[in-house]
Amino acid sequence: MSGVNGGNQDVDIDLGRIISAVWECKVRIIGATVIAAAVALVGTSLMKPSYKGETRLLIESRSPNLSGGEAAAQANDPLLDSLNITSQAQLLQSTDLIKRVARDLNLAKLKEFDPAAQSMFPDPLVLIGLKQDPMKLDPEDRVIQEFRDKLQVYPVENSRVIAIEFSSHDPKLAADIPNKMAEAYLRIQSGAKLDTHSETAKWLEPEIASLTQRVKDAEKKVADYRSSNGLFQTTETNSFSTQQLNDISTELARVRGERANAEARAENVRNALKAGRAPDSLGDVVGSQVIQRLKEAEANLQAQISDQSTSLLEGHPRLKGLRAQLAGIRQQIESETKKILGSLDSEAEVSRIRERQLMAQLNGLKADSAKAGEEEVGLRALEREAAAQRQLLETYLARYREATSRLEGNSSPADARVVSRAVEPSEPYFPKIIPIVIVVSLVTFIFGCLIVIIVELFSGRALRPSGVRAGEDDALADAAPAAPLAVHQMQAEAQRFDRPEQVREGSRIAAATSQAKAEEEFAKSVASRETKEEAAAGAESDDRGFTIDSVAHYLQRYDIPVAIGISPGGDEGSTATVMLAREIASRGRTVVLVDMTGSACPTRLMAENPKLPGITDLLCGETAFGDAIHPDRLSDAHIIPHGASDPARAMRGVDRLTMIIDALADAYDLVLIECGPAEIAGISRLTRNAMAEIVLSVPGFSDEDVAKLVTDFEEAGYSNLLVMAETGDRHSPKSRRRRAA
């Protein structure tokens, strides 16, 4: 919203005037743009071109794998993370590396890298003390400083690649310097590895010699302790006493088995003899050679007896002799069987004696073994010490061999390699003549337009009063003062344009005073006009006093947020209020009309459907706030209809009306409340807002009736009164209804 306080008026920017001013100065702006483009073209053409070369390094582990298998991670391999890549990028910008490259390429003799020494004229900034004299620095420091200004080293995002960029006026140097920096960096990295291996080898040599002697001493202690305590080793894991104990245990088990076997065989033979079984059924007896020969002789004799018994009688001497021999052989077999039993008993007894001897030896060895176990505790401690010293010696020897094998120059490559070498550029990267000329031209053109716009704004030519439509200022400025107004027109002018309290109060009762007093009040109002718009608006019409246009102009000019319409004449006055809302909307202001009448005349004239939810529904809480606002069917104004709820019930929630009006005032330029033929006492709840104006819509009323109404309202304490009464045929009641519909 825009409004006036005192004599100050809000203004808007006139875009049409600004565009016209820029168009009027088009020759100057275009001329300045052309001159700036020409200067930029000449300047960039005279600049010495700069060329840029780029070399890229890939950071990776390059430790050689000589084992032939899969390469294992070395303890001194670099950790290839983002921090390491950034650290390597900083190393590429180190002073030592730059010095080495500058010396190799002899950059100190080039004017590009030492301009202070090659310049014939002193630097003006140095003469006035704003800059340090570069000649006070060493030539090498000046070269390094200039070198850093032309160097750019950065890690490529999401990779282990580092880019080295260098700019120079010489395309050959632009390519050679990044390549030289990469080579120097690789040499430094390789040399650092060689230094590490050399220092490792130098440190390991005395350590290995000392450790060798300690290993010898530890092994000698083990041998002396073993010999002094008789802890001789038969194998790597067994001692002599342990081996003896094992052997005797094995022999004892064997002897016990033999004894048991001999006793079992003897018992078997004894049982067979007691039972009277044939000896030839025993395995030990049958296996005897003597028994076998006796058995053969017995078989021959039995055969002879059988053969002779067929031809000789039983008492024959020959048969008797053969039977006597057979009995003798059987006695021999029995005797031999007893001898075998005796030998088995003797064998079992020998085994029992051997078992007792072995048990005695075993008990002695057990005592010796227990003693040796106690002595082996100390031996194992000495052996552990010797083993630890030996293992450390072997580790040192392996590292020493590895370090000495990598002392050659090519055996320790740097953990990086060149993946892209810089080539001599064919085109300069600066200056880019065409882009520079285009940018300078655009900047000059835009800057020229901005200067014209700023001048127009500060001069006030691009500003117009707020709320006045385009083209209206010129019409008001060119309008000439008209003839003197009639008395009732003077009163309307005073009511429309004079905000001072004494003038507004005089205008409220002008209809009831004399013509001379009205003329005096009008003279005061004319004297207080501040703009051409007021004089032109006052002289523009001859019969617009108390008209809808006058009231709309007043409400717009003073940015009245809330106006209350009172229509003592009923629907005819409400129709005029509807026309007032449409007139304000046609002037580009946002306006909403609240229908508080009993007849719902504004709702019938503006709403598409008289049954739409409205103010009574809001007061009863039966509809949402946004659902109660509807557009006018013939203009850009909005309306809150009368509503379909019970008015008596709605009036019980009239306390919410003030909150609704305040919310509408925040969203609209003007809230127009039409109350119809309301009594003075009934509008007290609507006038809590000090900015609210009361509009008396009295079309067709006489001056006496208007004066009486104004007097009644002023006596009730309402001084902010606007009287809206149309005059003339074009504003007759029939014409008004036709326009409203």
TALINNOR-V919062 format. One record per residue. SS is DSSP state (a for helix, b for strand, c for the rest). NEAR is the number of other C-alpha atoms within 10 Angstrom. D_LAST is the distance of its C-alpha to the last C-alpha in Angstrom with 2 decimals. Layout:
[[SS & NEAR & D_LAST] [SS & NEAR & D_LAST]]
This chain:
[[c & 16 & 29.35] [c & 16 & 30.81] [c & 18 & 31.58] [b & 14 & 33.99] [b & 10 & 36.97] [c & 8 & 38.81] [c & 10 & 38.92] [b & 9 & 38.63] [b & 16 & 35.55] [c & 15 & 34.90] [b & 16 & 35.04] [b & 13 & 34.18] [b & 15 & 36.38] [c & 18 & 35.47] [a & 13 & 36.41] [a & 11 & 36.05] [a & 18 & 38.59] [a & 21 & 40.94] [a & 14 & 40.89] [a & 12 & 41.53] [a & 18 & 44.44] [a & 19 & 45.96] [a & 14 & 45.68] [a & 12 & 47.38] [c & 14 & 50.26] [a & 16 & 50.60] [a & 11 & 54.01] [a & 14 & 55.45] [a & 21 & 54.10] [a & 16 & 55.35] [a & 13 & 58.64] [a & 16 & 59.18] [a & 21 & 58.37] [a & 17 & 60.92] [a & 14 & 63.54] [a & 20 & 63.04] [a & 21 & 63.36] [a & 15 & 66.52] [a & 15 & 68.01] [a & 20 & 67.22] [a & 17 & 68.81] [a & 13 & 71.93] [a & 13 & 72.19] [a & 18 & 71.95] [a & 13 & 74.40] [a & 10 & 76.92] [c & 11 & 76.66] [c & 11 & 79.56] [c & 17 & 78.34] [b & 18 & 78.71] [b & 23 & 79.63] [b & 27 & 79.19] [b & 24 & 81.37] [b & 23 & 80.90] [b & 24 & 83.43] [b & 23 & 82.56] [b & 21 & 84.79] [b & 18 & 84.61] [b & 21 & 85.83] [c & 17 & 87.79] [c & 18 & 91.00] [c & 14 & 93.97] [c & 18 & 96.86] [c & 12 & 99.48] [c & 11 & 100.30] [c & 8 & 104.03] [c & 8 & 104.41] [c & 6 & 103.18] [c & 7 & 100.79] [c & 8 & 97.22] [c & 11 & 96.65] [c & 9 & 96.28] [c & 10 & 94.26] [c & 11 & 96.55] [c & 6 & 96.60] [c & 10 & 96.05] [c & 12 & 93.33] [c & 15 & 90.16] [c & 11 & 87.09] [c & 13 & 84.53] [c & 10 & 81.39] [a & 14 & 78.71] [a & 10 & 80.69] [a & 14 & 83.77] [a & 22 & 81.85] [a & 16 & 80.35] [a & 11 & 83.82] [a & 19 & 85.29] [a & 20 & 82.58] [a & 13 & 83.59] [a & 14 & 87.24] [a & 21 & 86.48] [c & 19 & 85.31] [c & 12 & 88.42] [a & 14 & 90.45] [a & 13 & 93.67] [a & 18 & 92.17] [a & 23 & 90.63] [a & 16 & 93.99] [a & 15 & 95.80] [a & 22 & 93.47] [a & 20 & 93.60] [a & 12 & 97.41] [a & 12 & 97.69] [a & 14 & 95.53] [c & 10 & 96.86] [a & 19 & 93.38] [a & 19 & 94.67] [a & 14 & 95.91] [c & 13 & 92.50] [c & 13 & 90.38] [c & 16 & 87.21] [c & 23 & 88.45] [c & 23 & 90.14] [a & 16 & 88.24] [a & 17 & 89.47] [a & 17 & 93.11] [a & 12 & 92.50] [c & 10 & 90.28] [c & 8 & 91.94] [c & 8 & 89.51] [c & 11 & 88.74] [c & 14 & 85.30] [a & 10 & 83.44] [a & 11 & 81.87] [a & 12 & 85.40] [a & 11 & 86.58] [c & 8 & 83.91] [c & 9 & 84.42] [c & 9 & 81.07] [c & 11 & 82.77] [c & 12 & 86.04] [c & 14 & 88.81] [a & 16 & 89.18] [a & 11 & 92.81] [a & 8 & 93.75] [c & 11 & 93.11] [c & 10 & 95.57] [a & 17 & 95.05] [a & 15 & 94.55] [a & 15 & 91.82] [a & 20 & 90.00] [a & 24 & 90.19] [a & 21 & 88.89] [a & 15 & 85.96] [a & 14 & 84.99] [a & 23 & 85.63] [a & 16 & 83.19] [a & 12 & 80.45] [a & 15 & 80.76] [b & 17 & 81.26] [b & 17 & 78.64] [b & 22 & 79.69] [b & 18 & 77.20] [b & 21 & 77.30] [c & 12 & 75.17] [c & 9 & 72.54] [c & 7 & 73.35] [c & 12 & 76.86] [c & 18 & 80.37] [b & 21 & 80.32] [b & 24 & 80.67] [b & 19 & 79.66] [b & 25 & 81.63] [b & 21 & 79.87] [b & 25 & 81.53] [b & 24 & 80.37] [b & 21 & 82.78] [c & 15 & 83.07] [c & 16 & 85.91] [a & 20 & 84.74] [a & 17 & 88.19] [a & 21 & 88.06] [a & 24 & 84.54] [a & 24 & 86.07] [a & 20 & 89.52] [a & 27 & 88.48] [a & 28 & 86.31] [a & 24 & 89.10] [a & 22 & 91.71] [a & 20 & 89.70] [a & 23 & 89.46] [a & 15 & 93.21] [a & 18 & 94.07] [a & 24 & 91.86] [a & 19 & 93.59] [a & 15 & 96.99] [a & 15 & 96.11] [a & 17 & 94.93] [a & 20 & 98.03] [a & 16 & 100.29] [a & 14 & 98.75] [a & 21 & 99.63] [a & 23 & 103.19] [a & 13 & 103.59] [a & 16 & 102.48] [a & 22 & 105.02] [a & 18 & 107.77] [a & 12 & 107.20] [a & 16 & 107.12] [a & 22 & 110.43] [a & 14 & 112.06] [a & 12 & 111.00] [a & 18 & 112.15] [a & 14 & 115.67] [a & 11 & 117.15] [a & 14 & 115.17] [a & 18 & 116.64] [a & 11 & 120.17] [a & 12 & 119.86] [a & 18 & 118.29] [a & 16 & 121.06] [a & 11 & 123.70] [a & 17 & 121.81] [a & 20 & 121.68] [a & 14 & 125.43] [a & 12 & 126.15] [a & 19 & 123.98] [a & 18 & 125.64] [a & 14 & 129.10] [a & 15 & 128.30] [a & 20 & 127.37] [a & 15 & 130.63] [a & 12 & 132.79] [a & 17 & 131.20] [a & 17 & 131.66] [a & 10 & 135.35] [a & 9 & 136.17] [c & 13 & 134.77] [c & 14 & 135.90] [c & 21 & 132.39] [c & 15 & 133.28] [b & 14 & 130.67] [c & 13 & 131.58] [c & 9 & 128.08] [c & 6 & 124.86] [c & 7 & 123.87] [c & 12 & 127.26] [b & 18 & 130.10] [a & 16 & 133.82] [a & 21 & 134.08] [a & 21 & 131.08] [a & 14 & 132.58] [a & 17 & 135.91] [a & 19 & 134.20] [a & 14 & 132.38] [a & 13 & 135.62] [a & 16 & 137.63] [a & 15 & 134.90] [a & 11 & 134.92] [a & 15 & 138.76] [a & 21 & 138.82] [a & 13 & 136.45] [a & 13 & 138.64] [a & 20 & 141.88] [a & 18 & 140.37] [a & 13 & 139.42] [a & 18 & 142.93] [a & 22 & 144.48] [a & 13 & 142.33] [a & 16 & 143.13] [a & 22 & 146.91] [a & 18 & 146.91] [a & 15 & 145.03] [a & 19 & 147.46] [a & 21 & 150.53] [a & 15 & 149.17] [a & 15 & 148.57] [a & 24 & 152.18] [a & 16 & 153.61] [a & 12 & 151.69] [a & 15 & 152.81] [a & 17 & 156.47] [a & 8 & 156.23] [a & 9 & 154.67] [c & 9 & 157.41] [c & 12 & 155.04] [c & 11 & 156.35] [a & 19 & 156.14] [a & 15 & 154.92] [a & 11 & 151.58] [c & 16 & 150.87] [a & 12 & 149.17] [a & 17 & 151.09] [a & 23 & 154.43] [a & 15 & 153.71] [c & 11 & 152.70] [c & 13 & 156.16] [a & 10 & 158.47] [a & 15 & 161.57] [a & 23 & 160.08] [a & 15 & 159.13] [a & 13 & 162.79] [a & 18 & 164.18] [a & 17 & 161.79] [a & 13 & 163.03] [a & 16 & 166.66] [a & 19 & 165.90] [a & 13 & 164.36] [a & 13 & 167.43] [a & 19 & 169.82] [a & 16 & 167.92] [a & 12 & 168.02] [a & 14 & 171.79] [a & 19 & 172.38] [a & 12 & 170.45] [a & 12 & 172.35] [a & 16 & 175.81] [c & 14 & 175.17] [c & 9 & 175.18] [c & 8 & 178.75] [c & 13 & 180.26] [c & 12 & 180.79] [c & 12 & 179.11] [c & 8 & 182.19] [c & 11 & 182.86] [a & 11 & 183.36] [a & 15 & 180.97] [a & 19 & 178.11] [a & 14 & 178.99] [a & 11 & 178.96] [a & 16 & 175.52] [a & 16 & 174.14] [a & 12 & 175.61] [a & 16 & 173.86] [a & 20 & 170.55] [a & 13 & 170.84] [a & 13 & 171.56] [a & 20 & 168.50] [a & 16 & 166.30] [a & 13 & 167.72] [a & 15 & 166.90] [a & 22 & 163.29] [a & 17 & 162.95] [a & 13 & 164.48] [a & 18 & 162.20] [a & 24 & 159.19] [a & 17 & 160.20] [a & 13 & 160.55] [a & 18 & 157.01] [a & 22 & 155.79] [a & 15 & 157.65] [a & 14 & 156.06] [a & 22 & 152.61] [a & 19 & 153.33] [a & 15 & 154.63] [a & 18 & 151.50] [a & 23 & 149.25] [a & 15 & 151.32] [a & 15 & 151.02] [a & 23 & 147.25] [a & 18 & 147.21] [a & 13 & 149.28] [a & 16 & 146.99] [a & 21 & 143.95] [a & 14 & 145.41] [a & 12 & 146.14] [a & 19 & 142.63] [a & 14 & 141.11] [a & 10 & 143.18] [a & 16 & 142.00] [a & 19 & 138.38] [a & 12 & 138.49] [a & 12 & 139.90] [a & 18 & 137.21] [a & 15 & 134.51] [a & 10 & 135.77] [a & 14 & 135.92] [a & 19 & 132.39] [a & 13 & 130.96] [a & 12 & 132.58] [a & 18 & 131.29] [a & 15 & 127.71] [a & 10 & 127.81] [a & 16 & 129.12] [a & 18 & 126.46] [a & 11 & 123.69] [a & 13 & 124.86] [a & 19 & 125.39] [a & 12 & 121.82] [a & 12 & 120.54] [a & 18 & 122.61] [a & 18 & 121.47] [a & 13 & 117.76] [a & 16 & 118.28] [a & 20 & 120.10] [a & 15 & 117.40] [a & 13 & 114.59] [a & 20 & 116.50] [a & 19 & 117.20] [a & 13 & 113.53] [a & 15 & 112.39] [a & 20 & 115.05] [a & 15 & 113.89] [a & 13 & 110.25] [a & 18 & 111.35] [a & 17 & 113.49] [a & 11 & 110.60] [a & 16 & 108.29] [a & 20 & 111.05] [a & 13 & 111.64] [a & 14 & 107.91] [a & 20 & 107.64] [a & 15 & 110.74] [a & 13 & 109.59] [c & 18 & 106.37] [c & 17 & 108.04] [c & 12 & 107.94] [c & 12 & 105.20] [c & 10 & 103.47] [c & 14 & 103.75] [c & 20 & 100.80] [c & 20 & 97.74] [c & 22 & 94.68] [c & 18 & 91.81] [b & 21 & 89.60] [b & 19 & 89.68] [b & 16 & 88.06] [b & 12 & 85.48] [b & 13 & 84.21] [c & 18 & 86.20] [c & 21 & 84.66] [c & 17 & 85.10] [c & 17 & 85.15] [c & 18 & 81.53] [c & 10 & 80.98] [c & 11 & 77.70] [c & 17 & 76.85] [c & 13 & 74.12] [b & 15 & 73.42] [c & 17 & 72.14] [c & 12 & 69.48] [a & 15 & 68.91] [a & 13 & 65.77] [a & 10 & 63.75] [a & 15 & 64.83] [a & 21 & 63.82] [a & 15 & 60.40] [a & 13 & 59.77] [a & 20 & 60.97] [a & 22 & 58.79] [a & 15 & 55.64] [a & 14 & 56.46] [a & 20 & 57.10] [a & 20 & 53.88] [a & 13 & 51.78] [a & 14 & 53.72] [a & 20 & 53.17] [a & 21 & 49.41] [a & 13 & 49.42] [a & 13 & 51.42] [a & 19 & 48.96] [a & 19 & 45.99] [a & 14 & 47.87] [a & 15 & 48.82] [a & 18 & 45.25] [a & 16 & 44.03] [a & 10 & 46.84] [a & 10 & 46.48] [c & 13 & 42.80] [c & 14 & 41.74] [c & 22 & 39.88] [b & 18 & 37.88] [b & 19 & 34.57] [b & 17 & 32.69] [c & 18 & 30.69] [c & 19 & 26.92] [c & 16 & 27.30] [c & 12 & 26.24] [c & 13 & 28.85] [c & 9 & 29.63] [a & 12 & 28.12] [a & 16 & 31.58] [a & 11 & 33.23] [a & 13 & 30.66] [a & 18 & 31.06] [a & 15 & 34.81] [a & 12 & 35.22] [c & 16 & 33.12] [c & 13 & 35.57] [c & 12 & 35.43] [c & 13 & 33.72] [c & 10 & 34.98] [c & 11 & 35.27] [c & 19 & 32.12] [c & 15 & 31.63] [a & 19 & 32.44] [a & 19 & 28.93] [a & 20 & 28.19] [a & 25 & 31.33] [a & 26 & 30.17] [a & 28 & 26.87] [a & 26 & 29.01] [a & 27 & 31.28] [a & 27 & 28.50] [a & 27 & 26.98] [a & 24 & 30.23] [c & 21 & 33.12] [c & 20 & 33.73] [c & 11 & 37.18] [a & 11 & 37.26] [a & 10 & 38.92] [a & 17 & 36.43] [a & 23 & 33.34] [a & 18 & 34.94] [a & 19 & 35.68] [a & 27 & 32.11] [a & 24 & 30.89] [c & 18 & 33.01] [a & 26 & 32.85] [a & 22 & 31.00] [a & 17 & 34.02] [c & 12 & 36.82] [c & 10 & 38.49] [a & 16 & 37.57] [a & 10 & 40.64] [a & 13 & 39.75] [a & 24 & 36.26] [a & 18 & 37.91] [a & 13 & 40.34] [a & 22 & 37.68] [a & 25 & 35.86] [a & 13 & 39.19] [a & 14 & 39.65] [a & 23 & 36.27] [a & 18 & 36.96] [a & 8 & 40.39] [c & 15 & 39.04] [c & 14 & 36.65] [c & 12 & 37.89] [c & 13 & 36.13] [a & 16 & 35.28] [a & 20 & 31.62] [a & 18 & 31.54] [a & 19 & 33.33] [a & 19 & 31.21] [a & 18 & 27.91] [a & 25 & 29.35] [a & 18 & 30.60] [a & 16 & 27.66] [c & 13 & 25.47] [c & 13 & 26.77] [c & 15 & 23.99] [c & 19 & 21.99] [c & 28 & 23.64] [c & 24 & 21.64] [c & 21 & 18.56] [a & 23 & 16.15] [a & 18 & 18.13] [a & 23 & 21.35] [a & 24 & 20.55] [a & 20 & 19.35] [a & 19 & 22.57] [a & 19 & 24.67] [a & 21 & 23.49] [a & 23 & 24.04] [a & 20 & 27.34] [c & 16 & 28.93] [c & 19 & 27.58] [c & 21 & 26.43] [c & 24 & 26.26] [b & 27 & 24.69] [b & 24 & 22.55] [b & 24 & 21.95] [b & 30 & 19.12] [b & 26 & 20.28] [c & 26 & 18.12] [c & 20 & 20.74] [c & 16 & 18.36] [c & 19 & 16.50] [a & 19 & 12.77] [a & 20 & 12.28] [a & 27 & 14.10] [a & 29 & 12.41] [a & 25 & 9.00] [a & 28 & 11.26] [a & 29 & 12.80] [a & 25 & 9.82] [a & 22 & 9.61] [a & 23 & 13.39] [a & 26 & 13.51] [a & 25 & 11.63] [a & 21 & 13.95] [a & 24 & 16.94] [a & 20 & 16.21] [a & 14 & 16.14] [c & 15 & 19.56] [c & 15 & 21.08] [c & 18 & 21.22] [c & 19 & 20.67] [b & 25 & 18.54] [b & 27 & 17.79] [b & 29 & 15.92] [b & 24 & 17.89] [b & 27 & 16.35] [c & 24 & 19.34] [c & 22 & 17.74] [c & 14 & 19.18] [c & 16 & 16.09] [c & 19 & 14.26] [a & 23 & 10.98] [a & 28 & 10.31] [a & 26 & 11.40] [a & 15 & 9.05] [a & 20 & 5.93] [a & 25 & 8.22] [c & 20 & 11.01] [c & 14 & 11.88] [c & 12 & 13.97] [c & 18 & 14.16] [c & 14 & 17.93] [c & 18 & 18.28] [c & 23 & 21.07] [c & 28 & 20.25] [a & 26 & 21.97] [a & 27 & 23.83] [a & 24 & 25.23] [a & 24 & 26.37] [a & 22 & 28.08] [a & 19 & 29.76] [c & 14 & 30.86] [c & 13 & 29.55] [c & 16 & 27.67] [c & 12 & 28.41] [c & 17 & 26.88] [a & 9 & 25.53] [a & 13 & 24.09] [a & 19 & 21.82] [c & 19 & 19.95] [b & 20 & 17.07] [b & 15 & 15.06] [c & 21 & 11.39] [c & 15 & 9.91] [c & 13 & 8.59] [c & 14 & 11.48] [c & 19 & 15.03] [c & 23 & 14.47] [b & 23 & 15.63] [b & 27 & 14.98] [b & 29 & 17.60] [c & 30 & 16.01] [c & 28 & 17.61] [c & 24 & 19.94] [c & 15 & 21.97] [c & 19 & 25.20] [c & 11 & 26.70] [a & 17 & 25.48] [a & 10 & 29.02] [a & 13 & 30.59] [a & 18 & 28.20] [a & 14 & 29.19] [c & 11 & 32.78] [c & 14 & 31.95] [a & 17 & 30.12] [a & 12 & 32.97] [a & 15 & 31.53] [a & 16 & 28.34] [a & 15 & 30.18] [a & 11 & 31.35] [a & 15 & 27.89] [a & 18 & 26.53] [a & 14 & 29.61] [a & 13 & 29.13] [a & 19 & 25.52] [a & 18 & 26.79] [a & 12 & 29.36] [a & 13 & 26.87] [c & 16 & 23.99] [c & 23 & 24.26] [b & 25 & 22.10] [b & 27 & 21.40] [b & 28 & 18.82] [b & 24 & 19.42] [b & 27 & 17.15] [c & 25 & 19.58] [c & 29 & 17.96] [c & 20 & 20.72] [c & 17 & 23.47] [c & 13 & 27.04] [a & 14 & 29.01] [a & 9 & 31.45] [a & 9 & 28.83] [a & 14 & 27.66] [a & 11 & 31.20] [a & 12 & 30.91] [a & 18 & 27.96] [c & 16 & 29.76] [c & 10 & 32.79] [c & 14 & 31.74] [c & 8 & 33.25] [c & 13 & 30.72] [c & 18 & 27.74] [b & 21 & 26.03] [b & 22 & 24.46] [b & 21 & 21.41] [b & 25 & 21.24] [b & 32 & 17.74] [c & 24 & 19.01] [c & 26 & 16.88] [c & 17 & 18.96] [c & 14 & 22.04] [c & 12 & 25.44] [a & 14 & 27.72] [a & 11 & 30.07] [a & 14 & 27.49] [a & 24 & 26.34] [a & 18 & 30.01] [a & 15 & 30.82] [a & 19 & 28.11] [a & 23 & 29.36] [a & 17 & 32.92] [a & 13 & 32.24] [a & 18 & 30.74] [a & 16 & 33.60] [a & 10 & 36.14] [c & 12 & 34.76] [c & 10 & 35.37] [c & 16 & 31.93] [c & 17 & 32.56] [c & 19 & 29.80] [b & 21 & 27.13] [b & 26 & 24.28] [b & 28 & 22.88] [b & 27 & 19.34] [c & 23 & 18.93] [c & 24 & 17.22] [c & 16 & 19.45] [c & 8 & 19.50] [a & 10 & 17.67] [a & 10 & 15.16] [a & 18 & 14.11] [c & 14 & 14.29] [a & 18 & 12.28] [a & 11 & 10.82] [a & 11 & 10.03] [a & 19 & 8.54] [a & 16 & 6.05] [a & 10 & 5.26] [a & 12 & 5.49] [a & 17 & 3.79] [c & 13 & 0.00]]
